[in-house]
Amino acid sequence: MEGENLYVFRNDISFSMLILHADSKKMMNKRESKLILWMNKSQNIRLLVQTGFLILIIWMGFQFYGFVRYFESDGLTEQFRRPPGVEGFLPISSLMGIKYFFLTGDFNPIHPAGMVLFMVFFLFALLMKKGFCGWICPVGFLSEYLWKFGKKIFKRNFVLPVWLDIPLRSLKYLILLFFVWAIITMSAEDLKNFLYGPYNRIADVKMLMFFVHISAFGLTVILVLALLSVFIKNFWCRYLCPYGAFLGFLSLFSPLKVTRNPETCTDCKECTSVCPSNIKVHTKLRIHSDECMACAACLSVCPEEDTLKFRVSKKAKKSIPPWVYAVVLVAAFIIVTGFAMFTGYWDSAVQPEEYQHWIHQLDSPELDHLR
């Protein structure tokens, strides 16, 4: 009798374990399905990448503020290490450094991280469209959520008429041309005087102080731009950003483009309705526009299989899924910046003692960039 009970007990355990195994397998398949479904939603991935870079930038800003504050207080506050990544906000200095490098072979050591980041985003644009604007730029990220907020409140965003939109879009190219022309006309000696001069050595601190001690005029301009972005999609990016203009021009040469299959397209216009750059995606075979940020919003809403894809050519059979695009973008950023750190092309040659000296003399005529 006891043997029979033991046999039944063992069978019950085996049966229960089989059920548990089957249930766990179902749960695993369910999780895998959810993961695949999540990965297919390109905007989830993009939000994750954008948020990650925004957190990184906020952390760098906090660290850099602590670095400067330490010298301002003569060592009374906590000491922070200067984050070289802040040089990414000095694109003009970086462009000048790149020209000086091609003229002399001298990789300027004052803001080397800025030059590395500039070249990374340069290559992104040439190979992967305006990936910086659509996936990394914190200004673009915040601007996007301003117009989405506006759309939620007012049920729409405003699109300027063509006769006004095109002249306004040219403004960012005019600003870009001003800076490019100024740099092109500079000799190697002029570039050296600026790059190694006091103003450029402390340009990152001057940039920080612009925001820390922002003037009423500066604050008003930022608030007006933010307000306009609530009503008009990406107002700053579309009409005024010279960095975006530069990357947009380069992106015209990128082999990777959003490609539409007219045979499977049902002309539902969902892609056009979600495009933050107001591109009429449903009418194009390949998106050649300099305004395309490769954000993949159009890909995410297309209801038809194999209709809108990232492809390197019109006839390419294989496409690049947005999650692969994201992985390549982030991996390239990490690899290049990591290589720069490892090879000594990341940290500035400006010593803490020099920062301490100039931080107490920020109003000195020597730090006037117009001199």
Backbone torsions as a table, in degrees:
resi	resn	phi	psi	omega
1	MET	NA	-44.4	178.7
2	GLU	-64.6	-36.0	179.2
3	GLY	-64.8	-40.1	179.0
4	GLU	-64.4	-41.9	179.1
5	ASN	-62.7	-40.6	179.4
6	LEU	-65.1	-38.9	179.0
7	TYR	-63.8	-45.0	179.2
8	VAL	-63.1	-41.7	-179.4
9	PHE	-61.3	-43.5	179.4
10	ARG	-64.4	-40.4	178.5
11	ASN	-63.8	-38.5	179.0
12	ASP	-63.6	-41.3	179.7
13	ILE	-63.9	-45.1	-179.6
14	SER	-61.3	-43.7	180.0
15	PHE	-63.7	-41.5	179.3
16	SER	-64.0	-40.1	179.4
17	MET	-66.0	-37.3	176.9
18	LEU	-62.7	-42.1	179.1
19	ILE	-64.0	-44.9	178.9
20	LEU	-61.4	-41.1	179.6
21	HIS	-63.5	-43.5	179.5
22	ALA	-64.2	-41.9	179.8
23	ASP	-64.9	-42.1	-179.8
24	SER	-65.6	-35.7	178.1
25	LYS	-65.2	-41.7	177.7
26	LYS	-62.0	-42.4	179.8
27	MET	-63.5	-41.3	178.4
28	MET	-62.6	-45.4	179.0
29	ASN	-62.5	-36.6	179.0
30	LYS	-66.1	-43.1	178.7
31	ARG	-64.6	-42.8	179.0
32	GLU	-62.3	-41.2	179.0
33	SER	-62.9	-41.9	178.7
34	LYS	-63.9	-40.7	179.2
35	LEU	-63.1	-45.5	179.5
36	ILE	-62.5	-43.5	179.1
37	LEU	-61.6	-42.3	179.6
38	TRP	-64.0	-41.7	-179.0
39	MET	-67.0	-29.4	178.7
40	ASN	-74.8	-17.0	176.9
41	LYS	-88.3	92.4	-171.3
42	SER	-58.3	-31.7	-176.4
43	GLN	-71.9	-25.7	173.1
44	ASN	-65.6	-44.0	179.9
45	ILE	-65.4	-43.9	-179.0
46	ARG	-63.2	-41.6	178.0
47	LEU	-61.2	-39.5	178.8
48	LEU	-63.5	-44.8	179.4
49	VAL	-65.7	-46.8	179.9
50	GLN	-60.4	-43.5	-179.5
51	THR	-65.0	-40.2	178.7
52	GLY	-60.5	-45.9	179.3
53	PHE	-68.4	-36.1	178.4
54	LEU	-64.0	-43.0	177.6
55	ILE	-62.2	-42.0	178.4
56	LEU	-60.6	-43.5	-178.4
57	ILE	-68.5	-41.0	177.5
58	ILE	-62.9	-41.5	178.0
59	TRP	-62.6	-43.0	178.2
60	MET	-63.3	-40.8	179.0
61	GLY	-62.4	-43.6	177.8
62	PHE	-62.2	-44.4	-178.8
63	GLN	-65.4	-42.0	-178.9
64	PHE	-67.6	-38.9	176.7
65	TYR	-61.3	-41.9	177.9
66	GLY	-64.1	-36.8	177.8
67	PHE	-61.6	-47.7	-178.9
68	VAL	-70.0	-41.2	-177.7
69	ARG	-62.7	-33.1	179.2
70	TYR	-59.7	-42.9	-179.8
71	PHE	-77.6	-32.9	176.7
72	GLU	-61.8	-38.1	-176.5
73	SER	-90.4	7.8	-178.1
74	ASP	55.8	42.2	174.0
75	GLY	84.4	11.4	-178.0
76	LEU	-83.9	-15.4	178.8
77	THR	-106.8	173.1	-179.3
78	GLU	-64.4	139.6	-179.0
79	GLN	-87.8	133.4	177.8
80	PHE	-120.0	152.8	175.1
81	ARG	-82.4	138.1	179.0
82	ARG	-68.4	124.7	177.8
83	PRO	-82.8	115.0	-178.2
84	PRO	-58.5	-24.2	-177.8
85	GLY	-59.9	-19.6	179.6
86	VAL	-63.2	-18.9	179.7
87	GLU	-67.3	-13.4	175.2
88	GLY	-63.3	-16.6	178.1
89	PHE	-93.9	15.3	177.6
90	LEU	-121.9	61.2	-174.8
91	PRO	-65.5	-30.9	-179.3
92	ILE	-67.9	-45.8	176.2
93	SER	-59.9	-39.4	-179.6
94	SER	-65.8	-42.5	179.4
95	LEU	-64.5	-39.2	176.7
96	MET	-65.5	-40.0	178.5
97	GLY	-63.5	-37.7	179.2
98	ILE	-67.7	-41.7	177.3
99	LYS	-63.6	-42.4	179.9
100	TYR	-62.7	-36.2	178.1
101	PHE	-63.5	-44.0	-179.8
102	PHE	-69.4	-28.5	179.7
103	LEU	-80.3	-35.3	-171.3
104	THR	-121.1	-17.0	-174.7
105	GLY	80.7	4.9	-178.9
106	ASP	-94.2	114.0	176.8
107	PHE	-82.1	104.6	-171.3
108	ASN	-55.6	123.3	-175.3
109	PRO	-86.7	-0.6	-176.8
110	ILE	-72.1	-49.6	177.0
111	HIS	-131.9	64.9	-176.5
112	PRO	-66.3	-35.7	-179.9
113	ALA	-62.8	-36.3	177.7
114	GLY	-61.5	-41.9	178.7
115	MET	-66.6	-41.1	179.3
116	VAL	-62.2	-47.7	-179.9
117	LEU	-63.3	-39.9	179.0
118	PHE	-61.3	-43.3	-179.7
119	MET	-69.1	-33.5	176.3
120	VAL	-62.2	-48.4	-179.1
121	PHE	-68.9	-31.4	174.5
122	PHE	-59.5	-48.5	-179.2
123	LEU	-68.8	-37.6	175.6
124	PHE	-54.4	-48.6	-176.7
125	ALA	-63.5	-40.4	-179.1
126	LEU	-68.7	-32.0	-174.2
127	LEU	-107.3	-28.8	-170.4
128	MET	-132.8	31.0	-177.8
129	LYS	60.2	-160.0	-176.8
130	LYS	-84.2	58.6	-178.8
131	GLY	-61.5	-32.6	177.7
132	PHE	-60.5	-46.5	-177.3
133	CYS	-66.7	-41.6	-173.9
134	GLY	-86.3	-18.2	-173.0
135	TRP	-126.6	-20.0	-172.0
136	ILE	-120.5	-45.8	-170.8
137	CYS	-56.2	122.7	-179.6
138	PRO	-68.9	-31.4	178.8
139	VAL	-66.8	-43.8	177.5
140	GLY	-63.2	-38.7	179.0
141	PHE	-62.0	-50.0	-179.6
142	LEU	-66.6	-38.8	179.0
143	SER	-62.4	-39.3	180.0
144	GLU	-61.4	-42.0	-178.4
145	TYR	-77.6	-17.5	172.9
146	LEU	-69.9	-46.0	-179.5
147	TRP	-72.7	-28.0	175.5
148	LYS	-68.9	-36.8	174.7
149	PHE	-63.3	-44.5	178.5
150	GLY	-60.8	-40.7	-179.7
151	LYS	-66.2	-36.2	179.8
152	LYS	-68.9	-37.8	-178.1
153	ILE	-78.1	-47.2	-173.6
154	PHE	-101.2	1.8	177.0
155	LYS	67.1	10.2	179.0
156	ARG	-169.3	162.9	168.0
157	ASN	-116.8	153.8	-177.3
158	PHE	-93.3	137.6	176.3
159	VAL	-112.8	121.6	-178.8
160	LEU	-69.7	146.7	177.4
161	PRO	-62.4	154.1	-175.1
162	VAL	-55.9	-40.3	-176.6
163	TRP	-64.6	-21.1	177.4
164	LEU	-102.1	-35.6	-177.2
165	ASP	-62.7	-46.7	-176.7
166	ILE	-65.0	-47.3	176.4
167	PRO	-60.8	-38.2	179.4
168	LEU	-67.6	-37.7	178.4
169	ARG	-65.4	-26.1	179.7
170	SER	-73.1	-17.8	-178.2
171	LEU	-59.1	-42.8	-178.1
172	LYS	-65.9	-30.3	177.8
173	TYR	-75.1	-32.6	176.3
174	LEU	-67.0	-41.0	177.5
175	ILE	-64.3	-42.8	178.5
176	LEU	-61.3	-45.8	-179.7
177	LEU	-61.8	-35.3	178.0
178	PHE	-59.7	-49.3	-178.9
179	PHE	-68.6	-42.6	-179.1
180	VAL	-63.4	-43.8	179.7
181	TRP	-63.6	-41.9	179.1
182	ALA	-60.9	-39.0	-179.3
183	ILE	-75.8	-39.1	179.6
184	ILE	-60.4	-38.6	-176.4
185	THR	-79.2	-5.7	179.9
186	MET	-82.3	135.7	176.6
187	SER	-80.1	170.5	177.6
188	ALA	-59.6	-36.9	179.6
189	GLU	-67.8	-40.7	177.6
190	ASP	-62.5	-43.9	179.9
191	LEU	-62.8	-43.4	179.8
192	LYS	-62.0	-42.7	-179.7
193	ASN	-61.5	-38.1	179.6
194	PHE	-75.1	-50.7	-174.1
195	LEU	-61.2	-36.5	-179.2
196	TYR	-97.6	1.0	-178.7
197	GLY	-78.3	167.3	-177.0
198	PRO	-58.0	-41.7	-175.6
199	TYR	-61.6	-48.3	-177.9
200	ASN	-68.1	-33.1	-179.3
201	ARG	-62.6	-28.4	-175.8
202	ILE	-117.4	15.3	-175.3
203	ALA	-60.5	-34.1	179.1
204	ASP	-64.7	-37.5	178.2
205	VAL	-70.4	-41.3	178.0
206	LYS	-59.9	-39.8	178.3
207	MET	-63.7	-44.2	178.7
208	LEU	-60.8	-43.6	-177.5
209	MET	-66.3	-26.6	176.5
210	PHE	-59.4	-39.2	-178.4
211	PHE	-86.8	-36.3	179.8
212	VAL	-66.3	-41.8	179.6
213	HIS	-116.2	52.3	-174.5
214	ILE	-65.5	140.2	179.4
215	SER	-78.3	165.1	178.6
216	ALA	-61.4	-37.6	179.5
217	PHE	-66.6	-46.0	179.8
218	GLY	-60.7	-43.2	179.3
219	LEU	-64.8	-39.8	179.4
220	THR	-62.8	-43.6	179.1
221	VAL	-60.6	-45.7	-179.6
222	ILE	-63.1	-42.2	-179.9
223	LEU	-66.9	-38.5	177.7
224	VAL	-64.4	-44.1	178.3
225	LEU	-62.8	-40.0	178.3
226	ALA	-64.9	-41.4	179.4
227	LEU	-65.1	-43.3	178.3
228	LEU	-63.1	-33.3	180.0
229	SER	-69.8	-21.7	176.1
230	VAL	-67.9	-35.2	-175.9
231	PHE	-96.9	-31.8	-176.8
232	ILE	-120.5	126.3	-176.4
233	LYS	-55.8	123.7	173.2
234	ASN	48.6	53.0	-174.3
235	PHE	-55.6	-50.3	-178.7
236	TRP	-61.9	-47.5	-176.8
237	CYS	-63.3	-41.2	-173.9
238	ARG	-75.7	-35.0	-170.3
239	TYR	-114.5	-23.8	-169.1
240	LEU	-127.7	-17.1	-172.9
241	CYS	-77.0	110.8	179.8
242	PRO	-70.0	-29.5	177.4
243	TYR	-64.0	-45.5	177.5
244	GLY	-62.8	-35.8	178.0
245	ALA	-63.6	-44.4	-179.9
246	PHE	-62.2	-47.5	-179.9
247	LEU	-68.3	-33.9	177.7
248	GLY	-64.0	-41.4	177.4
249	PHE	-62.8	-45.3	179.6
250	LEU	-63.8	-35.6	-176.1
251	SER	-66.4	-18.3	176.8
252	LEU	-62.4	-25.5	-178.3
253	PHE	-93.7	0.0	-179.4
254	SER	-72.0	132.5	177.5
255	PRO	-71.0	-25.1	-178.6
256	LEU	-81.5	123.4	180.0
257	LYS	-147.3	155.2	171.4
258	VAL	-67.6	126.0	-175.2
259	THR	-123.2	132.8	-177.7
260	ARG	-106.5	137.3	176.0
261	ASN	-96.4	106.0	-175.7
262	PRO	-67.4	-19.6	-177.9
263	GLU	-73.1	-30.8	-179.5
264	THR	-103.6	-10.0	-179.2
265	CYS	-70.3	133.0	-179.7
266	THR	-100.1	4.8	178.4
267	ASP	60.2	38.7	-179.1
268	CYS	-77.5	-18.1	177.2
269	LYS	68.5	13.7	177.7
270	GLU	-62.6	-38.4	-178.7
271	CYS	-62.1	-43.0	-179.9
272	THR	-66.9	-37.9	-176.1
273	SER	-66.4	-28.2	-177.3
274	VAL	-98.8	-6.5	-176.7
275	CYS	-65.7	120.0	-179.1
276	PRO	-70.0	-13.8	-179.7
277	SER	-102.1	7.6	178.5
278	ASN	57.4	36.0	176.3
279	ILE	-85.1	136.6	178.3
280	LYS	-82.0	76.8	-173.6
281	VAL	-60.2	-37.5	-174.8
282	HIS	-67.9	-9.3	179.9
283	THR	-104.9	-3.7	-174.6
284	LYS	-107.7	147.3	171.2
285	LEU	-86.3	-38.9	176.6
286	ARG	-136.2	136.2	-178.8
287	ILE	-86.5	104.3	-179.1
288	HIS	-98.4	-2.4	-173.9
289	SER	-60.9	140.4	175.3
290	ASP	-71.4	-10.0	-180.0
291	GLU	-89.0	-12.7	-178.5
292	CYS	-67.9	125.6	-177.2
293	MET	-102.5	8.7	-178.6
294	ALA	54.6	35.2	-176.8
295	CYS	-75.5	-16.6	177.8
296	ALA	69.1	15.0	178.0
297	ALA	-62.1	-39.2	-179.7
298	CYS	-66.2	-37.5	179.1
299	LEU	-64.9	-34.7	-174.2
300	SER	-71.8	-24.6	-176.6
301	VAL	-103.2	-8.4	-178.2
302	CYS	-64.1	122.1	-176.4
303	PRO	-81.3	-11.5	-175.9
304	GLU	-101.4	136.0	-179.7
305	GLU	-67.7	138.0	174.1
306	ASP	58.7	37.3	179.9
307	THR	-106.6	-49.0	176.4
308	LEU	-115.0	121.2	-177.6
309	LYS	-146.0	158.1	167.2
310	PHE	-79.3	119.9	177.3
311	ARG	-135.4	151.8	-179.8
312	VAL	-84.0	-12.9	174.5
313	SER	-157.1	165.4	-178.1
314	LYS	-63.1	-34.4	-175.4
315	LYS	-96.2	-0.9	-178.5
316	ALA	-61.5	129.8	-179.2
317	LYS	-78.2	-37.0	-178.9
318	LYS	-91.5	143.4	178.4
319	SER	-114.1	168.1	178.5
320	ILE	-110.6	111.4	179.0
321	PRO	-64.0	149.8	179.1
322	PRO	-55.3	-34.3	-179.3
323	TRP	-68.1	-32.9	175.9
324	VAL	-69.6	-41.5	176.5
325	TYR	-56.2	-45.6	-179.0
326	ALA	-63.3	-44.1	-179.7
327	VAL	-62.5	-45.0	-180.0
328	VAL	-63.2	-43.1	-179.5
329	LEU	-60.6	-51.2	-178.0
330	VAL	-68.2	-42.0	-179.3
331	ALA	-63.2	-42.8	179.2
332	ALA	-62.5	-41.4	178.3
333	PHE	-61.0	-47.3	-178.2
334	ILE	-66.5	-43.3	-177.2
335	ILE	-65.5	-47.1	-177.3
336	VAL	-67.3	-46.4	180.0
337	THR	-67.3	-36.3	176.8
338	GLY	-64.2	-40.7	177.8
339	PHE	-63.4	-40.6	178.7
340	ALA	-62.8	-40.9	177.8
341	MET	-63.2	-44.9	-176.5
342	PHE	-66.3	-34.8	-175.7
343	THR	-94.0	1.0	175.8
344	GLY	86.1	18.7	178.3
345	TYR	-108.5	40.3	-176.2
346	TRP	-129.0	-50.7	-177.4
347	ASP	-79.7	139.3	-178.9
348	SER	-71.0	149.1	177.2
349	ALA	-80.5	-9.3	178.8
350	VAL	-71.9	121.4	-174.9
351	GLN	-82.8	154.8	178.6
352	PRO	-55.0	-35.1	179.6
353	GLU	-62.8	-34.8	179.0
354	GLU	-71.8	-38.8	175.2
355	TYR	-60.4	-44.5	179.6
356	GLN	-57.9	-41.5	-179.5
357	HIS	-64.5	-49.4	-173.7
358	TRP	-77.5	-29.2	-179.4
359	ILE	-61.7	-29.4	177.4
360	HIS	-85.2	-0.1	-179.0
361	GLN	-133.0	37.5	-175.7
362	LEU	-64.2	-22.6	178.8
363	ASP	-92.7	6.5	-179.7
364	SER	-65.1	141.4	176.7
365	PRO	-56.8	-26.0	179.7
366	GLU	-65.0	-22.0	-179.0
367	LEU	-98.9	16.3	176.7
368	ASP	-85.9	116.8	-176.5
369	HIS	-69.9	-11.6	-179.9
370	LEU	-86.1	-8.4	-178.3
371	ARG	-70.2	NA	NA
